Amino acid sequence: MVLDFGDSLYLDNPYPVLAALRHSAAISKGVRAPPYGSAWIATRYAEVLTVLKDPRFSVDPRHLSGGNSMERWWIPRSFRLVTEGLLNKDDPDHYRLRNLVHKAFTPRLIEALQTHIEKITDDLLDGLDKRNPIDLMQAFAVPLPLAVISHMLGVPARDRLKFRRLMNGTITGSAKMGLLRILGGAHAMYRLMGFLESLLTLRRREPDEGLITALVAAEQAGDSLSPDECLAMLFLLLFAGHETTVNLIGSGMLALIDNPAQLTSLIGQPSLAEPAVEELLRYTNPVQFGASRIALEDLKLGEVTIKKHDVVIALLSSANRDETIFHDPEGLNISRSPNRHLGFGLGIHFCLGAPLARMEGRIAFNKLLARFPNIRLAVPRAEIRWRASPVFRGLKALPVYLE
């Protein structure tokens, strides 16, 4: 069975396809993974875990048999910069970069944001139209994380809509992109890079209490981030701290509406927000898979021999529905415990933005449901559509009545 990330039926509901793949084999081949070409896919929890943690797998595209295609002279600098970030580095380079960024992206910084996130959430909820149907994505799920990450990065309020448009242009790609879409994405990346470079320049000149100033300080002290590494880190933190949360809030709210007993439980017991967020991460899979891995040597994975330089994609979305790990994996259970989901990956590449996404999710669901406990869809369920992205799983829109 060949997995087609661009198939409309798969995008609407990938889980039956993933279940069939899991039942047929732990490792399958046939999927295309630009820019790597053909790749293996790991669908069962055990094999996905191995791919994420085994040091015989690399995220560095320089280990591809043909070398790193992102280093070709004709590749735009904005695309090449992505390979300078944590996602495409192995130890010891990864360890060095992660230690430096931890000086900026600290638990203390995240905890200090709680009051600010609560105020942003309350302000957004105050402004919602209770008389007419609204798109919860555009009215709440998108602007909340956008306001938070904009605050962290020091993006002026006047530039935030522009900021969002630039981000949208870099993440709306599908698995079947034509030349115009690719060129459009490259242009959006170029403009976003310029926007972030201007923020870096501003914070070098006018330091503040934010994340960019902390990154600049790390860049300037001893073992430092290079300018390109600093910019690549901003790209990573931007998507780790924003896109995952947008999809968690939107898809999570739809999952709760689809499961009214679970919705009622969360409304009645706000203390369930913490396990509820974990379960919604497992169930909705805001990120379906992370960076592809490259085998550094011939090795056995499941019943398959992976050759040196072969590419393997670890499907987090499939592992999170593995029936050998999770009881009733196709069901939503906000009290699930234990919940060893892989929504943020695992190992050295565990998502830096996880604490922020979890905090925003807990605050968002509790405050939204406290205000509007009778929230319901404003369109038939069959009309809900998903974005055409093979990596990020999120809704195009979520029309609801607030009651």
N, C-alpha and C positions, 0 to 999 in steps of 0.2 A: 504494500500500500504506500503510495507516494503522497506526502503532505504538501499541499499547496497553500502557502500563507496568504495568497491573494484571492482565494476562492470566496465568493460572497457568502456561501453557506457556512464555511469555516469561520469567517469574520463574525457572522451573526451568532453562531453558537459553536465554538470549537470543541466543546467537551465530548460529544459523541464520537467525533473523529479521534480525539486523543485517547478515549477509552478503548476504541478498537485497536489503535496502535499499541497501547500498553498490553492488551490481551494477546496480541499476535507476537510481539517481540519486545525485549527491553531496549534494543538498539535497532534503528531503521536507517536506511539510506535512501536518498532520492531528492531531498529538499535542496533548493538553491538558496545560498546565503551570500548575497552580494556584500563585499567585493570578493568573497572567498571562492565562489563557484559552488560546486556540490559539497554537501556536508552530511555527516551522520547526525541523527537526533536521538537523544536519550529521553525516554518518556517515563520510566519507572523511578520511584523515589530513590532506591538504593543506588542506581547507576547515575542519576542526576547528582546525588550527594558526592559520589566518587569524582565526577567531572569537576565539581566545584572545589573540592578540597585536595585532590591528588596533585602533588607538585610535578608529576610527569605531564601535566597539561599546562600550557602557557596561554596567556591572553595577548602576548606580544606578537603582532602580525609580522614581525621580522623573521619569525620562525616558519613562515609559510614556505613551501618549496620554491615558489617564484619570488620570494622576498615580499616586502611590504609595498603593496600597490599604492598606498597613500603617500609614499615618498617619491613617486614619479614627478618629474618636473612640471607636468601639465595639471597636476592636482591642485586646486585652490588652497592657499595657505590656511583658510578657515577650516577646511576638511583635514588637512595635515595636523593641525593643532590638536585634534581629538586624540591622536595617538600619543600626545605628550602627557595625557592625564593618567590618573590612577587606574582607570578601567583597562588600559592597554600596557600596564607595567607589571612585571614579576618582581619578586624579591631578588636582590636587595633594593632595587630602585623603588619598588612599591613601598617598602618599609620606610625608606627615607622620605618619600613624598607624604605618606600618611602621617608620619610623626610631625612633619612640618605643618600640615593643615590642621592637625589636632590642636595646635597652639591657637588656632583661630576658631575652629568649629568645636567648641568645648561643651560638655554637658552643662556647665554653669551658664554659658551664653544661651543655650536652649531653654533652660529653666527660667531664666530672666525674661524670656519672651511670653510666658504664660499670661500675665496680666494684659499685655499688649494684644495677644491673640484673642483673648476674651472680649476686649473692647471692640476690636475689628469685627468680630462675629456679631456682637450685639448691635453695632451700627448697621451692618448689612441687613440683619433681620428686621431692624426698625424701618428700613427703607423698602421692604418687600410689599407688593400690592396684594392685599388680602381679598380684593373684590373680583379680580380677574385671574385667569390662569397665567402662570409665569413659567419661564424656562429656568429650572433650578440650576442648570449648569452655568448659564450666563449671569444669573442673578446672585448666585451664592458659591457654587462649587469652584468656579474659576476665580472670581475676585478675592475670595478669602486667602488661598495660598499665594496668589499674586501679590496681595497687599503685604503679606508676611515676608516673602522673599525680597520684595522691593524694599521694605523697611530694613531688612538685614543687609542688603547690598547698598543701601543709601540711594536708591533711585528716587529722584524728585517726583512728587505726585503728578506734576504736569506731563511727565514722560512715561507714566505707567501704561497707558493704553498703547502707545507706540511700542513699548517694551513687550507687551503681550502679543501684538501683531508680529513682531520680529520672532518671538519664540514660536508662535503658531506656524510660521513659515518653515521652521526647521524640523517640526515633528509631524507634519501632516502627510509625509510620504507614505506610499503604499508599497506592497510587495511587487506591484506591476507598474513601475514608474516609467513614463515616457521621457523623451529627451527634454521637453519643455518643463516637466515637473522637476527633473533633476537640476536643470539650469535655474529654475525658480528657487529651489532649495539652497543651491550654492549662493545665490544672490542674497537670500535671507540670512544665511550663515555669515556672509561677508558683512552685512549691515549690523547683525547682532554683535559680531566680533568688534566692529568699530565702536558700537555703543558701550560695550564693556571696557574697551581700551580707554575710552574717554572717562569712565568712572574710575578706573585705576589711576589715571593721570590726576584727576580731581583729588583723590584721597591721598596721593603722594604729596600734593600741595596743601590740602586742607584735611588733616586727619580728623576722624570722628570716633565714635564708640562702636562702629559697625564691623561687619565681617571683612569687607575689603581692606579697611585700615589694618586689621589684624593680619591679613594675608600679606599686605605690603610690609608690615613689620617683620614677618617671618622671612620675606624675601631679602630684607636688608641686613639681617643679623646672622653672621657666621655662615653656617651651612644653609644656603638660601634657595628659594624658588627663583628660577630664571623668569624673565618676563613672559616667555611662552608657556612655561609651566604654571605660572600664576593665572594666566588667561585660561588655559585648559582646565584648571581647577575651578574657576568660576563657571565654565560651561557645565562641568559635572555637578557642582553644588546647586546650580540653577535647576537642572532637571531632577536631581535627587530630592531637592527641597520643594519642588513645585508640582511637576507633572504627576508623580505618584499620588500626591495628595488630592489633586483635582479628580483623578479617576477613582480613588478610594471613596471620596464623598459622594460623587455622582452615582457610580455603580453600586456602592454600598447602600445608598438610599433606595435605589431601585430593588435591590435584593431584599431589603426589609419590607418594602411595599408588597413584593411578591410573596412574602412569608409573614402574613399578618400576626400569627401567634408569636413569632420572634419580635416583631415590631412592638406588640403590646407588652411583652416582657421587658424590653429595653425602656419603654416609656414608664413603666411601673417601677423599675429598678435601675435608676441612673448609674448605680455602682457597677452595673454590668458593662459599662462603656469600654473598659479596658479589655476584657476577653472578647467583647463584640467586635472591636477594631481588629483584633488578631484573627478572628473568624472571617470577617469581611475581607481581610487581606488574602486569606487562604481561598475563600470562595470566589471572589471576583477577580483576583490576579491583575492588579493595575499594571504590573510589568510582567509580560509573559515569559521573557527570557532575557538574560543579560549578555555580556560580551561572549562571543564564540571562543571556544578553546581549541588550541592546536597541540596535537600529540608531539611530544619531544622524542619519543622512541616508540617502537612497536610494543603494543600492550594488549592485554585481554580485557574487554569490557563486556560484561554479561557473557553471551556466547559468541561474541564477535571479536575478531582480531582487528584492532585499529592500527593502521600503519603510521610510521613517523611522517609528520607534516599533515596528516589528515585533520580535518576540521570537525569538531563535535559541538552541537548546540544542546545545552541542558534546558529542557522545557520545564520551567518552574510551574507553569500552569497545569501541566500534566502530573507532575510529582505531587502537587497539592490536592489532587483528586485520586491518589493511589489508594485503592481499597484495602491493600495489605497494611497500610499505615493508619488510615483514618476510617473510623466506623461511619457508615452511611456518608461517604464523601460527597455525594451529589446533593445532600441535604444541608441546610443552613442551621447551625446550632451555636447561638451566641454564648452559650455556657461551656462550650467544648473545652475539655481539659483531660490530658495534655493536648497541646496544639503545636506540633513541631513543624509548622508550615515553613516554606522556603520563599515567602513573598519578598524578602529583602536579600535573597541569596544566602550564602554561608561561606565561612572561611575568610581568607584575608581580604576578599572583595565584598564582604558584607556591607550593605548600603550605609554610607555616611549619614544620609538624611533620615534614617529610620526613626530616631527619637523625635525629630521634628514632625514627621508625618503622623506618628502615633499620637502626639500631643494635639495636633490640629484636628485629627479625626475624632478623638474623644470629646474635645470641646464642641466641634461642629455638630455631631450627632446629638449630644445631650441638650445643647441650647436650641437647636432647630426643633427637636421633638417636644421640648418643654413648651415652646411657643405654639407649635402647630401639631398637636397630637393626632389630628384627623387628616393629615396630609394624604392625598390620593392622586392617582394619575388623572390627567386631563384629556388623555387620548386613549384609544384602545391599546392594550399591551402589544399587539402585533405591529403597531406603527412605530415602536421604539427602534432606533437604528444606532449601530455602532460605527465608530470611526474606522477607516480603512488603514489601520497601522498594524503591522505584524508584531511589533514589539510592545507598544503601549495599548492596553485594552481600556477604552473609554467610550462614553456615550457622545453622540453628536448633540443631542438635546434631551432634556427630561422635563416635559410639560406636566405641571402639577397644579392642583388646587390646594391652597393653604387654608386649613380650617382648625 
